[in-house]
Structures are given as structure tokens and as C-alpha cells.
Amino acid sequence: VNVGRGHRYPGTCPVILAIFLLNLTVQLVKTSSDYDPYKILGVSRSASQAEIKKAYKSLAREWHPDKNKDPKAEDMFIKISKSYEILSNEERRSNFDRYGQMDDNQPFGQSQHHGFRSFHNSFYFDESFFHFPRSRDFADSKYLLHHAQFNSDVLPDSHKRPYLIKVTYEWCFACIHIEPVWKETVQELEPLGVGIGIVDLGYERRLANQLGAHRAPSIIGLVNGRVTFFHQAVVREHLRQFIEDLLPHKLVERITDNNYLAFLDNWHVENKPSVLLFDQVPIVPLLYKLTAFAFRDYVRFGYVDQGDTHCTRLLRQFNINTYAPTMLLFKEDTEKPVDIIQARGMKRQIMDEFVSNNKFLQVPRLVNQQLFDELCPVKQYCVLLITGEDQAFLPGNKAFLDFASANRKEVLRFAYVYQRHQQPLCQALLHSQGFTLSSGQWQKHTVVILERRSQAGKVLYRSVSGGWNGSEEDKYHLHEQLELLQKDPTYLTSDATLPELNNEMAPIFIIQWMNAAYDYILQIYDDLLYSNWREMMPILSLIFSALFILFGTVIIQAMNFHFSTPVCELNIQSSESVLLIGQCSRPPKKDFVEVTELTDITYTSNLVKLRPGHINVVLVLTNASKNALLRKFAKEVFSFSGTQTLHFSFLNADKHRHWMPSLLRSASDATDREGHSDEDEEPSDYKYFCLFRPVFTGDDPNDSSTETSFSSDSRRKSRSRSRSIHHKLDRLGLWMERLMEGTLPRLQVPVWPSLDETANSSSTDS
């Protein structure tokens, strides 16, 4: 074949295209054959959703790692879960049936344009020929996280170092675009001490749900067990700043000539050594912040900018070489560091080793149980000084520090404790010595040599005789005791079980609550800002439910007050104290009593046609006694006003003079007729009433003893002049109790008197 310039062999393009399409077909077939969810679940391609679900449940129970001890059980369970995830979704199942791919975000064959872009994104050149779909990098496999591993290892470790976690998916083509930036970021941050993790959304759905990651790709930061999503453009600088912002504030204090003395002298308050880093850069390096975060419970960290003009005295005092970063570590002696390192390229491993070897003071104070466990582990000899914090104890404490500095041995640890803060511990160690630990009486040092025998708190110990005053004789005597201990392990003759130490450094409850509330508010703000509605729905639902209940209750009460109070509430200050119960359709409120005046309009509905089972208590009064008696009446019957079958009314005797005498005559006639009637005669449909006699004071005591008699109008008027009107109803409450019990005598009447007839008659005042 002779192919020259300007000529093109007509068969070349079809052959290349055919080879390319053949390779594509082979790759598709290979991919489909490598992973077939139908075969894994053991169902046919025409299986219904019910059959797929049934097969999944059966296989999941069989291959669950908690029940199946087969080494391949976990991998098989993951494949089963992934297969069900594909086939349970109709769109994913359709994509797999047509194209052998399972990403429902970018299905093949949507259009010519989308198909070409999907083709372009899915194929790329690597060391081998076309890859489809993209296989996971071998280097990424060491970062893969599993649910159990995350909760047992990563979550606790996040309190010592931050984690950067990528959520990806095997069929996620968008994840390819961030891969170069991710690799560069990992190479930069991992040597600094940042933990790296990768979560496969297809295999670790449970872990993804725990993290709140429902799409790929996602990038998550994990610090102190708190999950934070990265929402900016995936750039290396942004990811680095994202990790730095997750760290707690004030991890490192800026140190100058003005504050370095106060910083170093604060060791006795914080009970921690101090580290100073000297460097040329104006900002605190991320490497130093990460080291400070890892050791923040043990050491205090400060940073000195060597280029700052306010640090010249500090540089001159410690003779700092300005050409390389320098770290100084101080303990009780603030004028001379106990250790120093200097290197042009500070490595995290070097810094960790430097701080870890010096994370305790020479003589630390026992302030919590964790410090005691680390400083005095099992099978470790500890020399403990029990002292106080007053000025009188300072010389003895200083002498004990000098002795510990001169007798540094691996088999010995020195510590001290304030008896006022750790009284249970001191009482357990000094109980056999007969010491009194009250702050007013105990005024001497005591040295105790002890050995931890178990984590449960059992110790062997011995108190050094003679106490401790810090004299040369005391130092010699203590040195002699320690020499005897090394020669004879049975030197410790006493045993005790120590209680757990009080945590002197624990923040008060209000501070803990404020910190927790601050973190919670930040999380809600972050979710609202970036519309993480899936995670916010439970919280929003709770908030809106509470607001609905609150405002609904307020609105209902306001409406009831607006529509009901003007009609039904009694206004006893007015001369026209009339209540029409027929106009009020609701039951009585609990904060007032509804009283209706019996008039020509209300008399029939409230008394004549009173429904069976209902009781109406009628107060008969005059214009002169109206206001006073209504107040007293409402007070006495208030506790009985909650039932809907009990009604309260009043009748004005000045308007209806003959109503009460007519009622009594009807009752008397009914009694006479009842006495002369035959026993076999059926009684008529009688009404009945009970009488309450007002309370009187006078010469005749019998007038106030019976409840069924009724005095004349002249006697009532004469009695009212000698006693306040409202006292007439003092015993109404007791009478109401007997009324409700049904023990009062009943007077029967055939019909109730008519107000119209009695009003027109002329008779004496009732």
C-alpha cells in the first residue's frame, strides 16, 4: 500500500473504529460478567421485587458476619447488600440490564451529547489500555474504612488528631475529577499527622449513613468525634485550611517579651510542662498546631515569631539560633529548659517523641484519676507527698521537688497531692496513722511510698516515719527508706483500696452545657447554610411541632377569652348583674362562677323546663343585699361549679315578692295531700326543692339550727341590721356538700310558681 502526502487509505478509519468498538464491547461484557447481582442473589432477570427482597433477606441472614464465622462471610455479605441496592431500584436495575453499569446519575444512552460525555469521562489512559469502569487505586485500599473499625479505632483517635475522609463510589465518574487534588492533599497532610480515610458508598452504606454522607463524592472532616462536611471547591489550599479550621481555638498561645514569664510561671496552676517553638514565619505552622492538639491534655504550647520586634529579649535570653526552628521544653524551672531540639526540617515523629518523653512535670500534682493511672501504673513505685496549698507548706514542697530532681530513677515516680482537694485518697492512706484531715487541724507534710497492685485501686504502701519538713535529715531519711525498698520488696507492709480521684480540672456544669450548646448551634447553622435537609428534617420537625403546639394553645385560649368572657363572666360591680346561660354554649370556666338572674325571659328555660338530672341553686335576695350576697355566693359555690349539671341563679325578691310564699304554700299543700292519699295511688310528677337557712346571731339559738324552716320577712330584716349581710351564707359550702350527697330533706311541689302571677299580686314582703 502506497500512502503519500495528501492521500488517505480509505479502509483505515473503519478498521480502527471496528477495533475500538470491539474493545468497548469486550470491556462491557467483561464488566458485566465480573459482577452480576442476579447471580449473587440467585434470582432470574425477570424476578419481581418481592422475589428479590425475599432472596436478599434469606442470604443476608445466612451470610451476616455476626452469625456466620466463615472468613469470606464479610465479603459475601457486602456483595449481597450491593446487589440488592442495585436491583431494588428500578432505574439502577434498568441501567444494569441495558448497559451493565449501575450509576443512576449518568446513565448511558440518554442522548448523543450525554453519551459522548459519559464515554469521555469513563475512559482514560493509564499504564494499561482503556479501563471501564475505573478500578480503585491500590494505594487507596489502606485507607478504606469499615463500620466496626471506624467506631473502635477512628472515632476515639479523632480526639488526638483530625481525620480527612473521602466518600466515593466505584461507579462515580465525578470522583475521578477530584482524584489528583485528593492525592496531593493526602501526600501533604498525612506526614503532618492528619488521619486519612476513604468510605465506599456502595460497600459501606451503614457507615455512610452514620456519617450523614448520602452522595459521592463528599469530603468530611472528623475532629473530637464531630463530623463536618467540606463545601468549598476541591483545591489543596482549601482542604488544608478546612483541616486547620476544625482544630480548637487557642491551642497555641502567641508569646512575646511581655507575656513569656507569665506563660512559663503558670505551670503550677495548669500542672503541665510548657513548650516554646521559635520560627521565622509569622503564622503558627499547621504541624505545630497538630502536635499541640495531640498533647493538649499534657503540655501547654506557645509560639514565638522570630521576626517580631517584640521578641528580641526572649531570643537573647535563651540564645536562640534564628536560622532554624527551635523547640524548648520547660518544667518547674522557668529559667532553664529541660530539653531542646533544633532542626531545619521539623518532622512530626521528632516532635511527638520530644513532647512524649517530657509530658509530665518532675513532680506533678495528682489532679484526676487518668493522671494517676499513667504516672503510677501497676507494678510501679510512687513516692507521694501529701501537702497543702497554703504558704506554710511551700518550703516543704520546694524541698521535695529538689529531692526528686536529685533522685531521678526509672523505678521511681514522684508526685504530690493537696489533701483538701483529694480527701478520700488521703484518708485511705493515712487512716491507719490516726491523722486528722480537717483543714483546721492538719498542718504537716506526709510522705507515702506506694505500689499499685491492680487497676481496681489496690495498693501496698508505707508512710515514712517522722513526717517531712524538707530538712537535710528528712532527705537523708527518705533516701534511706528508698534504698531499703529496693533491697526488700516486702518493705511495704500496709494495703488499701484507693478511691477514684476527684477531677480537679473538670469544668463546671454550666461551662460544659455552654460548650455543648455552642457545638450544637454550629452544626444546625452548617446544615441550614448548605441545605442538608435530610439530616435536618428530624430537628426541624421537632421544632415546628413544638411551635405549633405552643402557638395553637395560645390562639385557642385567646379566642375563648375573646368570644366567651364578655357574655358569661359575672360583673358583680354592676347594678345589673344578669347572666343569661342560654347565650353561653360552653361549660363554665374554672376562674369564675356563672350566675343567671331569673327573669320573665330566663325563668322558663332555667327552672320550669329544667332538664332531668340537672340542679339549679337559686339565691333569693333584694336590691339592698344584691352585690354583697352575690360575691359571697360565688365564693361558697366556686368549688362546685365544674359540672355541667349544676346551675346557679338568683331571684330578686323586690321584683317578684310573692314567688317565695307561693312556693312554700305549694310545698305545704303537697305535703298535706301526700299524707291523706292512698298507699296504692301513683304519685304525681312532682318537682322538689331543698331550703338553706341563712346564718343568724341572736337570742334564739334554734333559729340557726334547722335547715328546713323559713323565717318571716320582719325577723330577717331585724337580724340583718345586727350582722353583716355577707355572713348569712357562711355555711352554704357545707349545705352544698350535703346537697350533692343527697342527704338534705326534699320539699315537693306539683308545679313551679309563675313569675307573672306573683308579680301582680299584693302581699307581704318575702
MIVEXMAR-497556 format. One record per residue (C-alpha): residue number from 1; chain; x, y, z. Coordinates in steps of 0.2 Angstrom, whole numbers. Layout:
N
 num chaine     X     Y     Z
 NUM      A     X     Y     Z
...
***
This chain:
766
 num chaine     X     Y     Z
   1      A     0     0     0
   2      A     7    17    -5
   3      A     1    31     6
   4      A     8    48     2
   5      A     6    66     7
   6      A   -12    71     4
   7      A   -18    53     2
   8      A   -28    43    15
   9      A   -31    25    14
  10      A   -50    23    13
  11      A   -50     7    24
  12      A   -40    14    39
  13      A   -54    23    49
  14      A   -67     9    48
  15      A   -54    -4    54
  16      A   -48     7    69
  17      A   -66    11    73
  18      A   -71    -8    72
  19      A   -56   -12    84
  20      A   -61     2    96
  21      A   -79    -4    96
  22      A   -74   -22    98
  23      A   -63   -17   113
  24      A   -78    -7   121
  25      A   -89   -22   119
  26      A   -76   -34   127
  27      A   -74   -22   141
  28      A   -93   -21   144
  29      A   -95   -40   143
  30      A   -81   -42   155
  31      A   -88   -29   167
  32      A  -105   -37   167
  33      A   -98   -55   169
  34      A   -86   -49   183
  35      A  -101   -43   194
  36      A  -118   -50   191
  37      A  -131   -45   205
  38      A  -143   -58   198
  39      A  -131   -72   201
  40      A  -126   -66   218
  41      A  -144   -65   224
  42      A  -148   -81   214
  43      A  -163   -74   205
  44      A  -168   -73   187
  45      A  -168   -57   177
  46      A  -187   -57   176
  47      A  -188   -59   195
  48      A  -201   -47   204
  49      A  -196   -35   218
  50      A  -204   -47   230
  51      A  -193   -61   225
  52      A  -178   -50   225
  53      A  -182   -44   243
  54      A  -185   -62   249
  55      A  -169   -68   242
  56      A  -159   -54   249
  57      A  -166   -57   267
  58      A  -163   -75   266
  59      A  -145   -73   260
  60      A  -142   -58   272
  61      A  -147   -69   287
  62      A  -136   -83   281
  63      A  -120   -73   277
  64      A  -121   -60   291
  65      A  -104   -58   299
  66      A  -111   -59   317
  67      A  -119   -76   313
  68      A  -108   -84   300
  69      A   -90   -87   306
  70      A   -84   -91   288
  71      A   -69   -79   284
  72      A   -77   -75   267
  73      A   -94   -70   276
  74      A   -90   -52   277
  75      A   -85   -50   258
  76      A  -100   -60   253
  77      A  -112   -50   264
  78      A  -105   -34   256
  79      A  -109   -41   239
  80      A  -126   -47   244
  81      A  -130   -29   250
  82      A  -123   -21   235
  83      A  -133   -32   223
  84      A  -149   -29   232
  85      A  -145   -10   232
  86      A  -144   -11   213
  87      A  -159   -22   209
  88      A  -171   -14   222
  89      A  -170     2   212
  90      A  -179     1   195
  91      A  -168    14   187
  92      A  -152     6   193
  93      A  -158   -11   188
  94      A  -163    -4   171
  95      A  -146     4   168
  96      A  -138   -13   173
  97      A  -149   -23   161
  98      A  -145   -11   147
  99      A  -128    -6   149
 100      A  -120   -16   163
 101      A  -117     0   173
 102      A  -126     5   190
 103      A  -123    24   192
 104      A  -141    32   191
 105      A  -133    49   190
 106      A  -126    47   172
 107      A  -135    33   163
 108      A  -129    28   146
 109      A  -139    32   131
 110      A  -148    47   136
 111      A  -143    57   121
 112      A  -129    58   109
 113      A  -121    73   118
 114      A  -123    65   136
 115      A  -117    48   129
 116      A  -101    55   122
 117      A   -98    65   138
 118      A  -100    49   148
 119      A   -89    40   136
 120      A   -76    53   138
 121      A   -76    53   157
 122      A   -76    35   159
 123      A   -61    31   148
 124      A   -44    37   152
 125      A   -26    32   148
 126      A   -16    24   162
 127      A    -1    11   162
 128      A   -13    -1   153
 129      A   -26     2   140
 130      A   -44     8   142
 131      A   -51     5   159
 132      A   -70     3   161
 133      A   -76     6   174
 134      A   -62    14   184
 135      A   -55     2   196
 136      A   -50     8   214
 137      A   -31    13   216
 138      A   -21     0   225
 139      A   -14    14   236
 140      A   -31    19   242
 141      A   -35     2   249
 142      A   -25     5   265
 143      A   -37    20   269
 144      A   -53    11   267
 145      A   -64    12   282
 146      A   -76    -1   289
 147      A   -91     2   301
 148      A   -83    -8   315
 149      A   -66    -1   313
 150      A   -72    17   312
 151      A   -81    16   329
 152      A   -67     6   338
 153      A   -52    15   331
 154      A   -55    31   321
 155      A   -68    39   332
 156      A   -58    38   348
 157      A   -42    43   338
 158      A   -51    59   332
 159      A   -49    66   349
 160      A   -30    66   346
 161      A   -29    70   328
 162      A   -41    76   314
 163      A   -47    65   300
 164      A   -50    69   282
 165      A   -62    57   275
 166      A   -67    55   256
 167      A   -84    47   252
 168      A   -83    39   235
 169      A   -92    26   224
 170      A   -85    13   212
 171      A   -96    19   199
 172      A   -94    38   202
 173      A   -86    46   187
 174      A   -86    63   196
 175      A   -75    56   209
 176      A   -61    55   195
 177      A   -60    74   194
 178      A   -55    77   212
 179      A   -43    62   212
 180      A   -27    72   208
 181      A   -31    85   221
 182      A   -35    72   234
 183      A   -19    63   231
 184      A    -9    79   233
 185      A   -18    84   249
 186      A   -15    66   256
 187      A     3    67   252
 188      A     4    84   261
 189      A    -7    82   276
 190      A    -3    64   281
 191      A    15    67   286
 192      A     9    81   297
 193      A    -1    69   307
 194      A   -19    71   299
 195      A   -28    54   298
 196      A   -34    49   281
 197      A   -50    38   277
 198      A   -60    33   262
 199      A   -78    26   263
 200      A   -85    17   249
 201      A  -104    22   247
 202      A  -108     5   239
 203      A  -100    -7   251
 204      A  -101     4   267
 205      A  -119    11   267
 206      A  -121     9   286
 207      A  -105    19   289
 208      A  -110    32   276
 209      A  -127    34   285
 210      A  -118    36   302
 211      A  -108    50   294
 212      A  -123    58   285
 213      A  -115    56   268
 214      A  -128    51   255
 215      A  -119    56   239
 216      A  -102    54   231
 217      A   -90    62   230
 218      A   -91    70   248
 219      A   -76    76   259
 220      A   -78    75   278
 221      A   -68    82   292
 222      A   -68    72   309
 223      A   -62    81   325
 224      A   -67    76   343
 225      A   -80    64   336
 226      A   -89    78   327
 227      A   -92    77   308
 228      A   -91    92   297
 229      A   -93    92   278
 230      A   -82   101   266
 231      A   -92   113   255
 232      A   -79   123   245
 233      A   -70   120   229
 234      A   -59   105   230
 235      A   -42   114   230
 236      A   -27   108   240
 237      A   -26   125   249
 238      A   -45   125   254
 239      A   -43   107   261
 240      A   -28   112   271
 241      A   -37   127   278
 242      A   -53   116   281
 243      A   -42   105   292
 244      A   -35   119   301
 245      A   -52   127   305
 246      A   -58   111   313
 247      A   -45   112   326
 248      A   -50   120   343
 249      A   -45   138   345
 250      A   -31   144   357
 251      A   -21   128   355
 252      A    -6   138   354
 253      A    -3   155   363
 254      A     7   169   354
 255      A    22   173   365
 256      A    32   189   366
 257      A    43   198   378
 258      A    28   204   388
 259      A    20   188   392
 260      A    33   174   392
 261      A    36   175   410
 262      A    18   173   415
 263      A    16   159   402
 264      A    31   149   410
 265      A    26   153   428
 266      A     9   146   425
 267      A    15   128   427
 268      A     9   126   445
 269      A    -9   131   440
 270      A   -11   121   424
 271      A     0   107   431
 272      A     8   105   414
 273      A    25   107   406
 274      A    27   121   393
 275      A    34   121   375
 276      A    40   136   365
 277      A    43   135   347
 278      A    54   148   339
 279      A    52   150   320
 280      A    53   164   306
 281      A    36   163   299
 282      A    23   175   306
 283      A     9   162   307
 284      A     9   146   318
 285      A    13   131   307
 286      A     0   118   305
 287      A    12   105   310
 288      A    14   113   327
 289      A    -5   115   329
 290      A    -7    97   326
 291      A     6    92   339
 292      A    -2   104   351
 293      A   -19    96   348
 294      A   -12    78   351
 295      A    -4    83   368
 296      A   -16    97   374
 297      A   -20    87   389
 298      A    -2    86   395
 299      A     8   101   388
 300      A     5   119   385
 301      A    11   126   369
 302      A    17   143   364
 303      A    24   151   348
 304      A    37   164   346
 305      A    39   173   329
 306      A    57   177   327
 307      A    54   191   315
 308      A    43   201   328
 309      A    52   215   336
 310      A    43   212   352
 311      A    53   196   355
 312      A    71   202   355
 313      A    73   200   374
 314      A    66   182   373
 315      A    78   177   359
 316      A    93   184   368
 317      A    89   176   385
 318      A    88   159   378
 319      A   101   161   364
 320      A    90   156   350
 321      A    98   152   333
 322      A    87   161   321
 323      A    92   151   306
 324      A    82   135   311
 325      A    66   131   320
 326      A    69   128   339
 327      A    59   120   352
 328      A    62   122   371
 329      A    53   112   384
 330      A    51   120   402
 331      A    45   111   418
 332      A    46   118   436
 333      A    62   128   432
 334      A    57   143   421
 335      A    74   150   418
 336      A    82   134   410
 337      A    74   122   398
 338      A    75   103   402
 339      A    76    99   384
 340      A    79   107   367
 341      A    78   102   349
 342      A    83   112   333
 343      A    81   106   315
 344      A    79   115   298
 345      A    65   102   294
 346      A    55    98   309
 347      A    46    81   307
 348      A    31    75   316
 349      A    39    60   323
 350      A    53    70   330
 351      A    41    82   338
 352      A    30    68   345
 353      A    45    59   353
 354      A    51    76   360
 355      A    35    80   369
 356      A    30    62   374
 357      A    46    60   383
 358      A    43    76   394
 359      A    24    76   395
 360      A    24    76   415
 361      A    32    88   427
 362      A    46    82   438
 363      A    34    81   452
 364      A    16    83   445
 365      A     1    85   456
 366      A   -12    72   455
 367      A   -27    81   449
 368      A   -38    67   441
 369      A   -38    48   440
 370      A   -31    47   422
 371      A   -15    56   428
 372      A   -13    44   442
 373      A   -15    29   431
 374      A    -2    35   419
 375      A    10    41   431
 376      A     9    26   443
 377      A     4    11   433
 378      A     3    -7   440
 379      A    20   -13   447
 380      A    27     5   448
 381      A    34    13   464
 382      A    27    30   468
 383      A    33    42   481
 384      A    18    53   486
 385      A    19    69   496
 386      A     3    74   505
 387      A     3    93   507
 388      A    -7   109   507
 389      A    -8   124   496
 390      A    -5   137   510
 391      A    11   147   511
 392      A    16   137   526
 393      A    18   122   515
 394      A    29   130   501
 395      A    46   127   509
 396      A    42   108   511
 397      A    35   107   494
 398      A    51   115   487
 399      A    62   103   496
 400      A    53    88   490
 401      A    55    95   472
 402      A    74    96   475
 403      A    75    79   482
 404      A    65    72   467
 405      A    76    81   454
 406      A    92    73   463
 407      A    85    56   463
 408      A    78    53   446
 409      A    76    34   443
 410      A    66    24   431
 411      A    59    13   445
 412      A    53    28   455
 413      A    40    42   451
 414      A    37    57   462
 415      A    20    66   464
 416      A    11    77   477
 417      A    -7    79   481
 418      A   -17    93   490
 419      A   -26    84   504
 420      A   -40    97   504
 421      A   -44    93   486
 422      A   -42    74   487
 423      A   -48    70   505
 424      A   -54    52   501
 425      A   -37    47   494
 426      A   -28    55   509
 427      A   -40    47   521
 428      A   -37    30   514
 429      A   -18    31   515
 430      A   -17    40   532
 431      A   -32    32   541
 432      A   -21    19   550
 433      A    -9    33   556
 434      A   -23    42   565
 435      A   -21    59   556
 436      A   -35    71   556
 437      A   -38    78   539
 438      A   -48    93   543
 439      A   -40   109   536
 440      A   -40   117   553
 441      A   -30   104   562
 442      A   -19    95   549
 443      A    -4   106   547
 444      A    11    94   542
 445      A    18    85   527
 446      A    17    67   525
 447      A    27    56   513
 448      A    19    39   507
 449      A    28    26   497
 450      A    16    15   487
 451      A    15     2   474
 452      A     0    -1   463
 453      A    -6   -19   463
 454      A   -21   -19   452
 455      A   -31    -7   441
 456      A   -45    -8   454
 457      A   -36     3   466
 458      A   -27   -10   477
 459      A   -10    -4   483
 460      A     3    -8   495
 461      A    11     7   504
 462      A    20    13   519
 463      A    21    30   527
 464      A    38    37   530
 465      A    40    39   549
 466      A    44    57   556
 467      A    35    66   543
 468      A    43    78   531
 469      A    49    96   534
 470      A    62    97   520
 471      A    77    97   531
 472      A    93    88   526
 473      A    89    75   539
 474      A    72    72   531
 475      A    80    70   514
 476      A    93    58   521
 477      A    80    48   530
 478      A    69    47   514
 479      A    84    41   504
 480      A    87    28   516
 481      A    69    22   516
 482      A    70    21   497
 483      A    86    11   497
 484      A    78    -2   509
 485      A    63    -3   497
 486      A    74    -8   483
 487      A    83   -21   493
 488      A    67   -29   501
 489      A    51   -28   492
 490      A    41   -33   507
 491      A    46   -16   515
 492      A    28   -10   510
 493      A    18   -18   525
 494      A     1    -9   523
 495      A   -13   -12   510
 496      A   -28    -2   505
 497      A   -40     0   491
 498      A   -39    18   485
 499      A   -55    28   479
 500      A   -56    36   462
 501      A   -48    53   462
 502      A   -58    69   461
 503      A   -56    78   444
 504      A   -50    95   449
 505      A   -48   101   431
 506      A   -66    97   426
 507      A   -76   112   420
 508      A   -91   117   430
 509      A  -108   111   423
 510      A  -113   127   415
 511      A   -97   128   405
 512      A  -100   110   399
 513      A  -118   115   394
 514      A  -112   131   385
 515      A   -99   121   375
 516      A  -111   108   370
 517      A  -124   121   365
 518      A  -111   130   355
 519      A  -106   115   345
 520      A  -125   110   343
 521      A  -129   128   336
 522      A  -114   127   324
 523      A  -120   111   317
 524      A  -138   117   314
 525      A  -131   133   306
 526      A  -120   122   295
 527      A  -134   111   290
 528      A  -146   125   286
 529      A  -132   135   277
 530      A  -129   121   265
 531      A  -146   114   265
 532      A  -143    97   272
 533      A  -161    94   274
 534      A  -160    75   275
 535      A  -151    77   292
 536      A  -161    92   297
 537      A  -178    85   295
 538      A  -180    77   312
 539      A  -174    93   321
 540      A  -185   104   310
 541      A  -200    93   313
 542      A  -197    94   332
 543      A  -195   112   332
 544      A  -211   116   321
 545      A  -221   103   331
 546      A  -217   112   347
 547      A  -221   129   340
 548      A  -237   123   333
 549      A  -242   116   349
 550      A  -237   132   358
 551      A  -245   145   347
 552      A  -260   134   344
 553      A  -263   133   363
 554      A  -261   152   364
 555      A  -273   156   350
 556      A  -286   144   356
 557      A  -286   152   373
 558      A  -286   169   366
 559      A  -301   165   355
 560      A  -310   158   370
 561      A  -307   173   380
 562      A  -312   185   367
 563      A  -328   176   362
 564      A  -334   169   379
 565      A  -329   181   393
 566      A  -339   196   388
 567      A  -355   186   388
 568      A  -353   174   403
 569      A  -342   182   416
 570      A  -351   189   431
 571      A  -348   208   434
 572      A  -353   210   452
 573      A  -349   228   452
 574      A  -363   232   441
 575      A  -381   235   447
 576      A  -387   225   433
 577      A  -378   208   437
 578      A  -388   197   424
 579      A  -381   182   416
 580      A  -390   173   403
 581      A  -384   155   402
 582      A  -394   151   387
 583      A  -382   163   377
 584      A  -366   154   383
 585      A  -364   137   374
 586      A  -348   132   383
 587      A  -345   124   400
 588      A  -341   135   415
 589      A  -324   142   416
 590      A  -314   137   432
 591      A  -309   155   436
 592      A  -327   162   439
 593      A  -345   156   443
 594      A  -359   159   431
 595      A  -375   165   439
 596      A  -391   169   430
 597      A  -405   181   435
 598      A  -422   173   434
 599      A  -432   185   424
 600      A  -448   183   413
 601      A  -436   178   399
 602      A  -425   165   408
 603      A  -437   158   421
 604      A  -445   145   410
 605      A  -429   139   402
 606      A  -418   139   418
 607      A  -431   132   431
 608      A  -448   127   424
 609      A  -441   117   410
 610      A  -425   111   419
 611      A  -419    95   411
 612      A  -420    79   421
 613      A  -404    76   432
 614      A  -400    95   432
 615      A  -400   105   448
 616      A  -402   124   449
 617      A  -397   133   465
 618      A  -407   149   467
 619      A  -402   163   478
 620      A  -416   174   484
 621      A  -411   192   488
 622      A  -416   210   487
 623      A  -408   226   479
 624      A  -400   231   496
 625      A  -391   214   498
 626      A  -388   210   480
 627      A  -370   215   477
 628      A  -363   208   494
 629      A  -373   192   493
 630      A  -368   188   475
 631      A  -349   190   480
 632      A  -352   178   495
 633      A  -362   166   484
 634      A  -349   164   471
 635      A  -336   161   484
 636      A  -345   147   493
 637      A  -351   138   477
 638      A  -335   140   467
 639      A  -328   123   471
 640      A  -344   115   464
 641      A  -345   125   448
 642      A  -335   112   437
 643      A  -350   101   432
 644      A  -362   105   418
 645      A  -377    98   428
 646      A  -376   111   441
 647      A  -383   128   438
 648      A  -383   144   448
 649      A  -396   158   448
 650      A  -403   172   458
 651      A  -421   179   460
 652      A  -424   197   465
 653      A  -437   197   479
 654      A  -441   216   476
 655      A  -447   212   459
 656      A  -456   196   462
 657      A  -462   197   480
 658      A  -475   183   480
 659      A  -464   169   472
 660      A  -456   163   488
 661      A  -473   162   498
 662      A  -481   154   484
 663      A  -468   141   483
 664      A  -469   137   502
 665      A  -488   136   501
 666      A  -487   124   486
 667      A  -475   113   496
 668      A  -486   113   512
 669      A  -502   108   501
 670      A  -492    94   493
 671      A  -487    88   510
 672      A  -505    88   516
 673      A  -511    79   501
 674      A  -497    66   502
 675      A  -502    62   520
 676      A  -521    59   515
 677      A  -518    49   499
 678      A  -520    30   497
 679      A  -504    20   498
 680      A  -508    12   481
 681      A  -511    28   472
 682      A  -497    33   460
 683      A  -489    49   464
 684      A  -490    64   453
 685      A  -475    71   443
 686      A  -469    82   457
 687      A  -454    94   457
 688      A  -444    96   473
 689      A  -433   109   482
 690      A  -421   110   497
 691      A  -420   125   508
 692      A  -405   133   515
 693      A  -407   144   530
 694      A  -396   159   532
 695      A  -384   161   547
 696      A  -391   172   561
 697      A  -385   178   578
 698      A  -397   182   591
 699      A  -406   177   607
 700      A  -415   162   599
 701      A  -401   149   595
 702      A  -414   137   587
 703      A  -416   149   573
 704      A  -400   144   566
 705      A  -400   126   569
 706      A  -413   119   557
 707      A  -411   120   538
 708      A  -429   117   533
 709      A  -438   131   542
 710      A  -441   148   534
 711      A  -442   164   545
 712      A  -454   179   542
 713      A  -448   194   532
 714      A  -449   205   548
 715      A  -437   193   558
 716      A  -425   193   543
 717      A  -424   212   542
 718      A  -421   214   561
 719      A  -407   201   561
 720      A  -398   209   546
 721      A  -396   225   555
 722      A  -385   217   568
 723      A  -374   207   557
 724      A  -365   210   540
 725      A  -375   204   526
 726      A  -362   193   518
 727      A  -360   182   533
 728      A  -378   175   530
 729      A  -370   162   518
 730      A  -356   157   529
 731      A  -362   139   529
 732      A  -368   137   511
 733      A  -352   127   507
 734      A  -357   113   520
 735      A  -375   114   514
 736      A  -369   111   496
 737      A  -359    96   501
 738      A  -375    88   509
 739      A  -385    93   493
 740      A  -373    84   482
 741      A  -373    69   493
 742      A  -392    68   493
 743      A  -395    69   512
 744      A  -405    85   513
 745      A  -424    84   516
 746      A  -433    87   500
 747      A  -449    98   498
 748      A  -461    93   484
 749      A  -472   104   473
 750      A  -483   100   459
 751      A  -478   115   448
 752      A  -466   130   450
 753      A  -475   146   454
 754      A  -476   158   439
 755      A  -467   175   440
 756      A  -481   184   431
 757      A  -494   179   443
 758      A  -484   183   458
 759      A  -478   199   452
 760      A  -496   206   451
 761      A  -502   200   467
 762      A  -502   211   483
 763      A  -494   203   498
 764      A  -481   205   512
 765      A  -463   206   508
 766      A  -455   189   506
***
